[in-house]
Amino acid sequence: MAAQSKHIALSSIYFLLSALLTGLFIASKSWLYPSVGIMILVGSIAGVKWGIQVVAALTFLGKNKWLFIRHIGFACLIGSCLLFSYNLMSFLPFSRFIQSIAAIYLSLIVTIILYYRAVRNTGIGIQWFWGWLACLIIAIMLQIVVLK
């Protein structure tokens, strides 16, 4: 029970910090968004993607559900932290738009790798990875449509 409490606490911290950092990143890129409402919608789409995974894990996974949620929370947090690689890229001779896209791309690649590792390390089926990847692709497409 102590291990489960630790997993619950850490996953809560990881997702909370991730939401905060992602919100800060989105707000710092206000020039990309036509309105505050669109900024909130883009952030919400990203959050729902993770929410679907957490609800699915709570519903369908057995004893490893909190370990898995902790691992994907960590993946989410690292991805959010990597969004701020944009600040390091500001020294490169590229436009702000290209720097933002590069930071998002780096974040996505690392998050995909960490999510895959979470699935493997937790010992659950690979379908969890493919399901999340499908959610990720749908979320990205929705965000692009919203921004157009």
Secondary structure, DSSP 8 states (H G I E B T S, - for coil): -HHHHHHHHHHHHHHHHHHHHHHHHHHHTGGG-SSHHHHHHHHHHHHHHHHHHHHHHHHH--TTHHHHHHHHHHHHHHHHHHTTHHHHHTTSSS-HHHHHHHHHHHHHHHHHHHHHHHHHHHT--THHHHHHHHHHHHHHHHHHHHH-
